[in-house]
Amino acid sequence: MSRYRRYDGGDPLAPPVDLAEALDEIGQEVMAGYSPERAMREFLRRGGRDQNGLDDLARRVAERRRELLRRHDLDGTLQEVRELLDRAVLEERKQLARDVEMDDGDRALREMQLDNLSPNTAAAVSELASYDWQSREAREAYEQIKDLLGRELLDQRFAGMKQALENATDEDRAAVNEMLSDLNDLLEKHQQGTDTQQDFDDFMAKHGQFFPENPGNIDELLDTLAQRSAAAQRMLNSMSPEQRQQLMELSQQAFGSPALMEQLARMDANLQALRPGEDWGGSEQFEGQEGIGLGDGTGVLQDLAELDQLADQLSQSYDGARLDDVDLDALARQLGDRAAVDARTLQRLEQALRDRGYLHRGSDGQYRLSPQAMRQLGKALLRDVARRMSGRQGQRELRAAGAAGDLSGATREWAFGDTEPWDVTRSIGNAVRRTVGEGGDPRSGVRLEIGDVEVQETEARTQAAVALLVDTSFSMAMDGRWVPMKRTALALHTLIRSRFRGDALQLIAFSRHAQVMEIEQLTGLDARWDKGTNLHHALLLANRHFRKHPTAQPVLLVVTDGEPTSHLEPDGEVHFSYPPHPLTISYAVRELDNAQRLGAQTTFFRLGDDPGLARFIESMARRVEGRVVAPELDDLGAAVVGSYLGDRAAASYRDHFGDWTGGRGFWVG
């Protein structure tokens, strides 16, 4: 047997969640100092370009809550009782006026009793409990008050009971009383721990029509009843003292007997004992004009409680929070199916980030960006750099770069070990000519053989040893240069790892002292208050890197926003001085000269407009025939990558053509 229900999975033809935007946003936050876990939470909170985030859903939940409180008032049942009472009194007065056979004394007594009714609705209903109604219409209106109160009180605890018991017979009311009695017996038995599943099954077999939720066991039944009963109590707590007093007095008139109220009070006490964790003491401040009855009001209080739970789930502010905690059914009930689809998409996004290996948990229990995530983020940054570079006159596109070298325009027959790209046109032409020469018909098909293949020749490229020195002093973070610095390092790292695998890249971060860092360590580095810009130590590490690769072309790239203010003493201690000490400058200059003797092509990337820094960097660059670039922050990545590509190309052709590239300007303007 198959069972079907309403489809709630969103667009079945929708593509899988796109992680590219999420990874880019998360990477930005990580570079700014957030943990990957927090960065992921921030992205899910904000959402993407075409995706609502948790904040938007939470805002709509808050608006829905405010709208319920602004629209409704809790005196709906009292107003309805008052209207029925006024109708009964009016019909009775009409009957007294037109009954000519009635004794005048009896008429006067009855009119006096009606005239002296209490202005309090509950008291007036009580005063008329023993009144001998002369009008049939008046008697029916008064009996409707008792019936209404009974149905409203039941509707508070059992949703839909007000409509179900409309025009109910005495047998129907007796069935309700029997159900309440049996229910209380079952609850008390459960409280004592002596109930069995069979007791529950017997109860449902007898009274199941009162429970459309169709609970499967006593706990499911308890959850349903306790939630609504607690909402009924919160509604009572939300009323004014006068409203509350009148309703308590009117409750005794329900169905013309206090028996119903006694059973409901017994049930409420049992539920509160079995589910003390429900909110039994809360209240709300209703400000609207739309009166609602006890049953509908309880439903509104349940909606408010559900909205509060959704707000908590969407906030994700508790320990161990996951988007799987969000109740999609409740979200659809309160905000519509579109909101549930948005939340489900965010759930899938979070799950994909974890399951596809973009986040991994370290030995300390904290999440980190995985190497796979770093590669994806680096590719995105590299594409951004390529767009910036290719949009400038006189520059080549980054995607044209390849490890095999630049095309020379010539071709040759393929030989074992060749990695150059095929010349497809010449290769197929060779196959066609061979087929014809062998007497075949190329129209019936051409078979490509090894001897047909020709490859495009490329100019040879030398291997490069690249040292990227990045300033990590506090001024970099303070002046907004922290994230662009990290983006630049990651873009260059990705380019070399993906396109120039033969090159050796070393990332060196320098502040008070310098250290070699892996890309994951650098991108996750928090801004810190480090006094000092130890260019001397960074150049020492760079020269060590160059010496480890004696056959490679050294490329030195320095990103900084300050003059050297610290250096290493012979004993390894760091000396700091501001303004810069002449000895600090001389130590840095000495290591820069060593880099030049090793053949390093040097480029300084000056960040900031400090005249003193500009003069210092210019003099350092002139000393080693290097270059100085002062890029805008958003162009830093393109400047560094362009300089690296320019230095590589210059190294390839310098022996044949000299430095015809004109330095970095040829590549990035």
Beta strands, then each sheet from edge to edge (+ up, - down):
strand 1: 47-48
strand 2: 51-52
strand 3: 72-73
strand 4: 290-291
strand 5: 359-361
strand 6: 367-369
strand 7: 407-413
strand 8: 454-458
strand 9: 464-471
strand 10: 504-510
strand 11: 514-517
strand 12: 553-560
strand 13: 566-568
strand 14: 574-576
strand 15: 601-606
strand 16: 627-629
sheet 1: 1+ 2-
sheet 2: 3+ 4+
sheet 3: 5+ 6-
sheet 4: 7+ 8-
sheet 5: 11+ 10- 9- 12- 15- 16-
sheet 6: 13+ 14-
end
